[in-house]
Amino acid sequence: GVDSSTVAALLKEQGEEIVGLSMQLWKDNGRCCSLDDLWDARRVAIQLGIPYYVLNLEKDFENTVVRPFVDTYLRGETPSPCILCNNYVKFHHLVEKAAGIGADRVATGHYARVKFDSDRGRWLLLRGKDRAKDQSYFLFGMTQQQLSKTLFPLGEMTKPEVREIARRAG
């Protein structure tokens, strides 16, 4: 999406060596992380001149997110698939796969912030500056190891600022 693409453009502009990684979660379109989204991400990677890889996580997504979502929904509860995905699919696999290709960190387009608190000796997950777009509540399950390896470059920005950067980057 525009947020992840903007993060890639920002980091590239700052001189970071970056690689694009996307998760294939579905075989069809019309949903989050669809095949259309993968083509859009590939187009951005080509425009930025960066390597781009797709991680096929369909089976893991089905077992870890979709089935529990359906089971919970059928029990009359209100599940949150994004939280399951972030906790058990996205950050687990992205941090692991990124390390496997030699990347030190991952960066995403989430509106959140991460900071090391030396007094407590631990990483803190903080709300994004744009309270209307804050996504820290979707990320509460991130481990200390994942937080230490993750950047949220949009955490200090507002959505209008991000849109302007994306517009300028084309």
Buried (B, 14 or more C-beta within 10 A) or exposed (E): EBBBBBBBBBBBEEEBEBBBBBBBBBEEEEEEBBBEBBEBBBEBBEEBEBEBEBBEBBEBBEEBBBEBBEEBEEEEEEBEBBBBBBBBBBBBBBBEBBEEEEBEEBBBBBBBBBEEEEEEEEBEBBBBBBEEBBBBEBBEBBEEEBBBBBBBBBBEBBBEBBBEBBEEBE
